[in-house]
Each structure stands twice: as structure tokens, then as C-alpha cells.
Amino acid sequence: MVRNLSGGLQLLALRRLWPPRFAVSFDQLAALLALNLLIWAALDALHAERHAELALDGLFGWACYLLIALFALGLMARAQARTANTRALLVTALAVAPYVLVIFWLADDLGAVARHPFAAIAAAVVYLCALSVRVLGAAFGPVRIAAALLAIVLIATAPWTLGFLNLDTRLWITNDGQWQAAEDPGVVEQLLYEQPARIAAAVERLRPAPAHLPGVYFVGFAGDGDQAVFRREALFAAQALGAYFDSQQRSVLLINDVGDRDSYPLASVSGLAQTLKLLGSRMNPEEDVLVLFLTSHGSEEGLEVQNGTVPLGQLSPADLHQALDESGIRWRIVVVSACYAGVFADELKSDTTAVVTAADAEHSSFGCDADRDLTWFGEAFLKDALPGSDSLEDAFRKAAALIARREDAEKQVHSHPLLYIGPLMRAKLQELKAVRSGRNRSSYTVRR
């Protein structure tokens, strides 16, 4: 074992070794296979969430990948020669595998790898192609071109194969059902019971818009309570859009946060519908404008809504359309910061509506890591573009260009943000622009 692992370490450095450097036997094959499994299990435990438990179901995915790897090694041995000793190749590959496994697994935690995933994958594939040739040489001596080319092709296509199969190999996982049952149902029931009153109180505290001017009311909705980035983005949107549209004193926030369910009403489909209906009763339907900012994970079905174990339904485009219509609010600016946010665009389009989405209906947006302050879209649109922009369209164009450049730099597929402005809403935005420009003039009056 020591001799084989020593040889594997030399192969890791791409040193050229020749047979009979490795001790080839069934005992060594079984021992090295067990060692690799133990290292895999230890690394998985190291990266597991707190309170994770051992789940042997992950062995199924591990075994499937192992069988694929063994079959690939068998093909390489067959390409080398009809009489090639496949066991020699297996032992050699398993001798270097523990080092590769540890280095690649830990490297995945590095910030540089997370920021440049495609470059990291390309570098890994190039290295593994070179390593595969050294492994073939250590097992068989002089390597035939057919065997080397087959090894390179198999390794080059491995990222696509692994991504396509996407088997779960986790041995330590969190039992979601156990933690759901651990929360007191009475606490959840009381929390849900309190929401209508909390929303009504939040709306009641709003300062009314001036009677002679069109006013802007803001609603922020942070749907995913597991990642604080959505809470931070909703709070920042209230500030940024509030400063732009003068809605700071007329803002309501619905926020899901597993660590704080007291500061704000929960973000839920029914809570959003109630908030919009209450706002609609306070707003002037002919004059006032709603700015609705939604941020969360998204899918082709709509917006993800979750707050730990609290039972919440997901927000679909149809749900949002219905809530807006039932509120009686005519003038609407809806901003959706989520993957596949474009699914809301067609549903919400109208002459008196503007819709801004972080992505179209077929692509992801980026930057929803838990440690970020804002998503890529939120940072580009709210922080970088909006403050110095002359119009909503100008802010969107700047933000879309910033996002496209960032996606190119990070080698990401473009998210394709969308902007739609209805013809009547376009005129309303010009009116709001006139109000903003004359805000400091005491003699200003709005033309109607």
C-alpha cells in the first residue's frame, strides 16, 4: 500500500513512471478502493451542513460513478492492447485518485474557483488529460496513441457526463422532515394568525401622498428566507427606489427570514394580496403609482416563497396578476429580481404597467450567494445605474450593459434582462420625472 500510494503521489506531480512501479493484486485493488471511499465520505462529512446525518443512499450515486469509471478504464486498457492487464490500470488510477480527490474537492471552496468556474473546469480537464497519459504509462509502459486519445476524449467529456447524470453522492445530509417536525406547530399557527394585523398596521403607518401630486408607493417582497441576500436586496431597493421616486415614507416590506420573523410581515402570496388591496384603498387610483420589487429564487413556474418550515405557497405570474387587479391599483412598476423572471413579463403587460426583470423566461440570473449584499441585477440596477439615470429606460440600459459585461467576464450564459413599458405608463413616468425635477420648487404645480 505504501509503495502504491508513494507512486500515486509521484504521478500527481506528472512524473513519468514505468512498470513494475506499482504492486498489482486483487488485495491492493480492494484496499485502494476502500481508501478512496473513506476519503470521499470524510470530505463529504467535512462539507455537510450542521446536524447532518449519515444516509447510505448516497452510496448508490457513488457506485454508479464508480462503475462508469471502471468501464472507462477497461476501454482504455482495451485500446492499449488486447492482452493489456486492466487490473494494473485500475491499481495505478486508484493510487493517485485519493490525492486528486482531496485537492479538487478542497479547491472547490476557493473564492477564485467560484468566481471563474469555467476556467477552473478547463484547467482541471487539461491537468487530468496529462495525468491520464502518465497513469497509462505507469500501468503499461509505452502508451499507444489510440489509448491516449481515448483517455483524453473520455476526460474532456466527463464534466458534461457528470452534469447530465447529476447523481446525489452525499453521505451526510440534513433530514428536512425531522427539523420541520421539531418546530412547534402552535408557534407557526400563531405567526400566521398575526400576519393580517401586522400588514394592516404597516400600511396604516404610511404617510399619504400630497393631494395635488401623483404619489409613489413602494412594496418590497423578499421571498426566500434561507438566504439573507434577498432580505438585504429588498431593504436596499426600498432605499434606492424610494430616493428615486420619493416613496421613502410610503414603503411596506414583506420579508422572509428564518432568523427574524418579527421585524417585518412575512412575504407570502396572501400577504402580498392583502398589502396591495389595502394600499389600493389608500391610493388615488387615477394619480398614484405602485412600485413593486420582488426578489427571490425563480423558476419557470414563478417566484420561490419559503421561510423555514412555515407552509407557504409559491408566487406564480397568475397569482401576482390577480392580486394587482383585485387591488384596483392602475399604475404599476414591477421589478422582478430572480432567475427566469421574464415569466412575469407577458402576464403583467398592460398600457399602465412597466415591468423590469433580471432575466428572460429561459435564463438564470446570478449573484444570489448568501454572503452577498445584492444580486448582480440588484447591484447593477439599484446601486450603479438608477441613482444617476434620467429615466427608468436609461437605468435599465446601463444595468443591462453592466450585467452583460460581468457575465462575459465570469464566462456565464447571458441572463437577458427585460424591460417593458406600456404607452400610458411611459407618459406617467414623464409626469413623475417632472414632479422630481420640481420637487424643490415651492411654486410647482403638476399639469393635468
Secondary structure, 3 states (H helix, E strand, C coil): CHHHHHHHHHHHCCCCCCCCCCCCCHHHHHHHHHHHHHHHHHHHHHHCCCCCEECCCHHHHHHHHHHHHHHHHHHHHHHHCCCCCHHHHHHHHHHHHHHHHHHHHHHCCCHHHHHCHHHHHHHHHHHHHHHHHHHHHHHHCCCCHHHHHHHHHHHHCHHHHHHHHCCCCCCEECCHHHHHHHCCHHHHHHHHHHHHHHHHHHHHCCCCCCCCCCCEEEEEEECECCCHHHHHHHHHHHHHHHHHHCCHHHEEEEECCCCCCCCCCCCCHHHHHHHHHHHHHHCCCCCCEEEEEEECCEECCEECCEECCECCCCECHHHHHHHHHHHCCCEEEEEEECCCCCHHHHHHCCCCEEEEECCCCCCCCCCCCCCCCCCHHHHHHHHHHCCCCCCHHHHHHHHHHHHHHHHHHCCCCCCCCEEEECHHHHHHHHHHHHHHHCCCCCCCCCCC
